[in-house]
Amino acid sequence: MSRSLESKVALREELEQELSDSQMVMVVDFTGLTVAEITALRRKLRPIGATARVTKNTIMKKAIGAQTKWQPIENFLKGPSVCLFVRGDIGETLKNYQAFVKEVKKTELRGGVFDGRAFDPDQIKAVADLPPKEVLLAKILGILNNVPSRLAGTVNEVPASVARSINEVPASLARAVKAMQEKQSEG
């Protein structure tokens, strides 16, 4: 194997590993970005568990070739591409990318793939607008904690309602008997 072929195979294997470790991959057009700007993007993403890799489209296509859940990435691999491999919070990654875009104003999100499905930039931005995972989990826990107390209130209401009904029966019976006696004495 030539040295060039060996390096391409090694790069493809690295990309395959990045893909297997990622929950989402976003593809960005990096036309006009300098090396310093790409380095700045990498620094923004690193603390939240995401990486940015400039890749040759042909090598990336070979890396996704064996992994069917990443096949839709191929639709976004046109022209100079940076792949954002997201391992952590998708919303945080996109927010950091958007902050980077505001600074440099030279790049454009082409789309991404999550769980085997392609997402256009608008769909990915909708994901970024969701509250952080911790907030969503807290809301779900709040709802789940509220269910037992409502259930307990409902369960406690059933015997009380039955008791009120039972207590009402003698009074209703007495009124019915009295009404019948009055009707008989009139007639």
HELIX and SHEET records of a PDB file:
HELIX    1   1 ARG A    3  ASP A   21  1                                  19    
HELIX    2   2 VAL A   35  LEU A   45  1                                  11    
HELIX    3   3 ARG A   46  ILE A   48  5                                   3    
HELIX    4   4 ASN A   57  GLY A   65  1                                   9    
HELIX    5   5 THR A   68  PHE A   76  5                                   9    
HELIX    6   6 ILE A   90  VAL A  104  1                                  15    
HELIX    7   7 PRO A  121  ALA A  128  1                                   8    
HELIX    8   8 LYS A  133  GLU A  186  1                                  54    
SHEET    1   A 5 ALA A  50  THR A  55  0                                        
SHEET    2   A 5 SER A  81  VAL A  86 -1                                        
SHEET    3   A 5 MET A  24  ASP A  29 -1                                        
SHEET    4   A 5 GLU A 108  PHE A 114 -1                                        
SHEET    5   A 5 ARG A 117  PHE A 119 -1                                        
END                                                                             
